[in-house]
Amino acid sequence: MRLDQALVRLLPEYSRNRLQEWMRSGHITLDGGLASAKTKVWGGETVVVAPQSLPSTTQHAPEEIPLTVVFEDADILVLDKPAGLVVHPGSGNWSGTLLNALLRHAPALAGVPRAGIVHRLDKDTSGLLVVAKTIPAQVDLVRQLQARSVTREYVAIVHGALTREGVVEAPIGRHPLHRTRMAVVARGKPAKTYYFPVEHGDGWSRLRCRLETGRTHQIRVHMNSIGHPLIGDSVYGVNQRKAVLPSAALDFPRQALHAARLALIHPVTREELSWESAPPADISGLVELLKNAKPA
């Protein structure tokens, strides 16, 4: 078979793309010489692999930023991210991110692509997030996410009273006009969100949402698509149903979304693990405000 196919079987802790990159850069040899991904192997050859970190990982500076660590061992790190913290450096946010904090907390993460980050939360979404501390752990967690075996549940406070559970299954892609936004579009990637009402009042609901897929802004886009945008969301559906909520709720400074539960299989021990995080004070305060508001 092809060399890259054989190596994926022999070294499942590394992705096929990463192995192909190392072949191109000369960090994998076959019987003492260079080889390409398409080189045929028959058995009995000697392959030497010299794992490499990606330069893009090491260019970011470690920064002293407080982290709330929920769980940590040699392979993974589970954090409770506060609202307002950007996960990965990007346009307009090249420092002060979770990645910078991770490089300070665990310097060895400089040798793991994206400092071990395998999934993200929006800047203004709080809650649980897992980080891989080794390349094999990262590959395994990415495969679990692709297989949809990682459980991610959120608390969401939305406009409108929802009394029945449901599911939104609609493809998500870039908005055709506003390229910084996402939208339900015919040619988008498949996306599926389950929602379960927990409580509701005059013009609002508290939901438990479970992701089957993990598209950018998925819960925000899906709930807005069915007429129930998140309270405080400045991008999706901000002007809807304003009259029925108290002004203090309309002024909530972020989307009311919190990653409350995370469950996965440990990439090394294969133990089933789960963690829960109570909604932070601002979301709890919003719910109390809505409960105590006089009916419109």
C-alpha positions as CSV (number, residue, x, y, z in Angstrom):
1,M,0.0,0.0,0.0
2,R,1.0,3.7,-0.1
3,L,3.5,4.7,2.6
4,D,1.2,7.3,4.1
5,Q,-1.6,4.7,4.4
6,A,0.8,2.2,6.1
7,L,2.0,4.9,8.5
8,V,-1.5,5.8,9.6
9,R,-2.0,2.2,10.6
10,L,1.3,1.9,12.3
11,L,1.2,5.3,14.0
12,P,-2.5,6.1,14.6
13,E,-1.6,8.8,17.2
14,Y,-0.6,11.0,14.2
15,S,-3.0,12.3,11.5
16,R,-2.4,11.5,7.9
17,N,-1.9,15.1,7.0
18,R,0.7,15.6,9.6
19,L,2.6,12.5,8.5
20,Q,2.5,13.7,4.9
21,E,3.9,17.1,6.0
22,W,6.8,15.4,7.7
23,M,7.5,13.4,4.6
24,R,7.6,16.5,2.5
25,S,10.0,18.2,5.0
26,G,12.3,15.2,5.0
27,H,11.5,14.1,8.6
28,I,10.4,10.6,7.5
29,T,12.9,8.3,5.8
30,L,12.3,4.9,4.1
31,D,15.3,2.5,4.1
32,G,17.6,5.5,4.8
33,G,16.3,7.6,2.0
34,L,13.6,10.2,1.3
35,A,10.1,9.0,0.3
36,S,6.8,10.5,-0.8
37,A,3.3,9.7,0.5
38,K,2.6,7.7,-2.7
39,T,5.7,5.5,-2.4
40,K,4.5,1.8,-2.4
41,V,5.7,-0.4,0.5
42,W,5.4,-4.2,0.7
43,G,6.6,-5.1,4.2
44,G,10.0,-5.4,5.7
45,E,11.1,-1.8,5.0
46,T,12.7,0.4,7.7
47,V,10.9,3.6,8.4
48,V,12.2,6.3,10.7
49,V,9.8,9.1,11.8
50,A,11.1,12.2,13.6
51,P,8.0,14.0,15.0
52,Q,8.1,17.8,14.5
53,S,6.2,20.6,16.1
54,L,4.6,23.2,13.8
55,P,6.3,26.6,13.6
56,S,3.0,28.4,13.8
57,T,2.5,27.0,17.3
58,T,5.8,28.3,18.7
59,Q,5.5,31.9,17.5
60,H,3.0,33.0,20.1
61,A,4.3,34.3,23.4
62,P,3.4,32.8,26.8
63,E,1.4,35.2,28.9
64,E,0.4,35.3,32.6
65,I,-3.4,35.0,32.3
66,P,-5.4,33.3,35.1
67,L,-6.9,29.9,34.2
68,T,-9.6,27.9,36.0
69,V,-8.4,24.3,35.7
70,V,-11.1,21.7,36.3
71,F,-9.0,18.6,35.5
72,E,-5.4,18.0,34.4
73,D,-3.2,15.0,33.9
74,A,-0.3,14.2,31.6
75,D,-2.5,14.0,28.5
76,I,-5.4,16.5,28.8
77,L,-6.4,19.7,30.4
78,V,-10.0,20.8,31.0
79,L,-10.7,24.5,31.6
80,D,-13.7,26.6,32.6
81,K,-13.2,29.6,30.3
82,P,-14.6,33.0,31.4
83,A,-16.6,35.1,29.0
84,G,-14.4,37.7,27.2
85,L,-11.4,35.5,26.7
86,V,-10.5,34.8,23.1
87,V,-9.4,31.2,22.5
88,H,-6.9,31.5,19.7
89,P,-5.0,34.5,18.3
90,G,-6.5,36.0,15.2
91,S,-7.4,39.3,13.5
92,G,-7.5,42.0,16.2
93,N,-6.6,39.6,19.0
94,W,-3.0,38.6,18.6
95,S,-2.3,38.4,22.4
96,G,-4.1,38.0,25.6
97,T,-5.7,34.7,24.4
98,L,-6.3,31.3,25.9
99,L,-3.5,30.0,23.7
100,N,-1.1,32.5,25.2
101,A,-2.2,31.5,28.7
102,L,-1.8,27.8,27.9
103,L,1.8,28.3,26.8
104,R,2.6,29.9,30.2
105,H,0.7,27.2,32.2
106,A,2.3,24.3,30.3
107,P,5.3,25.3,28.3
108,A,5.5,21.8,26.6
109,L,2.3,22.8,24.7
110,A,4.6,24.8,22.4
111,G,5.4,21.5,20.8
112,V,1.7,20.7,20.1
113,P,-0.1,22.3,17.2
114,R,-2.4,25.2,18.3
115,A,-1.1,24.6,21.9
116,G,-3.4,21.5,22.1
117,I,-6.6,23.4,21.4
118,V,-9.0,21.0,19.6
119,H,-12.3,22.9,19.8
120,R,-13.3,26.5,20.6
121,L,-15.8,28.6,22.4
122,D,-16.7,32.1,21.2
123,K,-15.0,35.0,23.0
124,D,-18.2,35.8,24.9
125,T,-19.3,32.2,25.6
126,S,-18.2,30.9,28.9
127,G,-17.7,27.3,30.1
128,L,-15.9,24.0,29.6
129,L,-13.2,23.3,27.0
130,V,-10.7,20.5,26.7
131,V,-7.1,20.9,25.6
132,A,-4.7,18.1,24.5
133,K,-1.3,18.1,26.1
134,T,0.4,15.8,23.6
135,I,0.1,15.2,19.9
136,P,-1.3,11.7,20.3
137,A,-4.0,13.0,22.7
138,Q,-4.8,15.8,20.3
139,V,-5.2,13.4,17.4
140,D,-7.5,11.1,19.4
141,L,-9.7,14.0,20.7
142,V,-10.1,15.4,17.2
143,R,-11.2,11.9,16.0
144,Q,-13.7,11.7,18.8
145,L,-15.1,15.1,17.8
146,Q,-15.3,14.0,14.2
147,A,-17.1,10.8,15.3
148,R,-19.5,13.0,17.3
149,S,-18.8,11.0,20.5
150,V,-17.9,14.0,22.6
151,T,-20.9,15.3,24.5
152,R,-21.1,19.1,24.7
153,E,-24.1,20.6,26.5
154,Y,-24.9,24.3,27.0
155,V,-27.2,26.5,29.0
156,A,-28.8,29.1,26.7
157,I,-31.2,31.9,27.6
158,V,-33.3,32.8,24.5
159,H,-36.0,35.2,23.5
160,G,-39.5,33.7,23.4
161,A,-41.3,31.0,25.5
162,L,-40.4,27.5,24.4
163,T,-42.3,24.7,26.0
164,R,-41.4,21.7,24.0
165,E,-38.0,20.1,23.2
166,G,-36.9,20.0,19.6
167,V,-34.1,19.7,17.2
168,V,-32.7,22.1,14.6
169,E,-31.0,20.4,11.7
170,A,-29.9,22.9,9.1
171,P,-26.6,23.5,7.3
172,I,-24.4,26.4,8.4
173,G,-22.0,28.4,6.3
174,R,-20.8,31.9,5.7
175,H,-23.5,34.5,5.3
176,P,-23.7,35.3,1.6
177,L,-23.5,39.1,2.3
178,H,-21.9,39.5,5.7
179,R,-18.8,37.4,5.6
180,T,-18.0,37.7,9.3
181,R,-21.3,36.1,10.2
182,M,-22.6,32.6,9.8
183,A,-26.1,31.6,8.5
184,V,-28.3,28.7,7.6
185,V,-27.4,28.3,3.9
186,A,-28.1,25.5,1.5
187,R,-24.5,24.8,0.7
188,G,-23.3,25.0,4.3
189,K,-21.9,22.1,6.4
190,P,-24.4,19.8,8.1
191,A,-25.3,21.0,11.6
192,K,-27.6,19.6,14.3
193,T,-28.6,21.1,17.6
194,Y,-31.0,19.5,20.2
195,Y,-32.7,21.8,22.6
196,F,-34.6,21.0,25.8
197,P,-36.6,23.7,27.7
198,V,-35.8,23.9,31.4
199,E,-37.9,26.8,32.4
200,H,-39.6,29.8,30.7
201,G,-41.5,33.0,31.4
202,D,-43.0,35.9,29.7
203,G,-40.9,36.3,26.5
204,W,-37.9,34.1,27.5
205,S,-36.8,30.5,28.0
206,R,-33.8,28.8,29.6
207,L,-32.7,25.9,27.5
208,R,-30.3,23.0,27.6
209,C,-28.7,22.6,24.2
210,R,-26.7,19.6,23.0
211,L,-24.5,19.8,20.0
212,E,-24.2,16.9,17.6
213,T,-21.9,18.9,15.3
214,G,-19.7,21.8,16.2
215,R,-20.0,24.5,13.6
216,T,-19.0,28.1,14.2
217,H,-21.7,30.0,16.2
218,Q,-24.0,26.9,15.8
219,I,-26.4,27.4,18.7
220,R,-26.6,31.1,18.1
221,V,-27.4,30.6,14.4
222,H,-29.8,27.7,14.9
223,M,-31.8,29.3,17.6
224,N,-32.1,32.5,15.7
225,S,-33.2,30.6,12.6
226,I,-36.3,29.3,14.5
227,G,-37.1,32.7,15.9
228,H,-35.6,32.4,19.3
229,P,-32.2,34.2,19.3
230,L,-30.1,34.3,22.4
231,I,-30.6,37.2,24.8
232,G,-27.6,39.5,24.6
233,D,-26.4,38.4,21.2
234,S,-25.2,41.5,19.4
235,V,-24.8,39.7,16.0
236,Y,-27.8,37.3,15.6
237,G,-31.4,38.6,16.0
238,V,-30.5,41.4,18.4
239,N,-33.6,43.5,17.7
240,Q,-36.2,40.8,18.0
241,R,-39.0,40.7,20.7
242,K,-37.5,43.7,22.6
243,A,-40.8,44.9,24.0
244,V,-41.5,41.9,26.2
245,L,-38.3,41.9,28.2
246,P,-37.2,44.3,30.9
247,S,-34.6,46.8,29.7
248,A,-31.9,45.4,32.0
249,A,-32.2,42.0,30.2
250,L,-32.0,43.7,26.8
251,D,-28.8,45.3,28.0
252,F,-27.1,42.0,28.8
253,P,-23.6,42.5,27.5
254,R,-22.9,39.1,25.9
255,Q,-24.8,36.2,24.3
256,A,-26.3,34.3,27.2
257,L,-24.6,31.0,26.5
258,H,-22.5,28.8,28.8
259,A,-20.8,25.4,28.1
260,A,-22.1,23.5,31.1
261,R,-21.2,19.9,30.5
262,L,-18.4,18.1,28.7
263,A,-18.0,14.3,28.4
264,L,-15.4,12.3,26.5
265,I,-13.3,9.2,26.5
266,H,-9.8,9.8,27.9
267,P,-7.4,9.5,25.0
268,V,-5.0,7.2,26.9
269,T,-6.8,5.4,29.7
270,R,-10.0,5.1,27.6
271,E,-12.0,5.9,30.7
272,E,-15.3,7.7,30.2
273,L,-15.0,11.2,31.9
274,S,-17.4,14.0,32.3
275,W,-17.4,17.5,33.9
276,E,-20.1,20.0,34.8
277,S,-19.9,23.8,35.3
278,A,-22.6,25.9,36.9
279,P,-23.6,29.0,34.9
280,P,-21.6,32.1,36.0
281,A,-23.0,34.9,38.1
282,D,-24.0,37.0,35.2
283,I,-26.2,34.3,33.6
284,S,-27.7,33.3,36.9
285,G,-28.5,36.9,37.6
286,L,-30.1,37.3,34.2
287,V,-32.4,34.3,34.9
288,E,-33.4,35.8,38.3
289,L,-34.1,39.1,36.7
290,L,-36.4,37.5,34.1
291,K,-38.2,35.4,36.7
292,N,-38.9,38.5,38.9
293,A,-39.9,40.8,36.0
294,K,-43.5,41.9,36.0
295,P,-45.5,40.5,33.0
296,A,-45.6,42.9,30.1
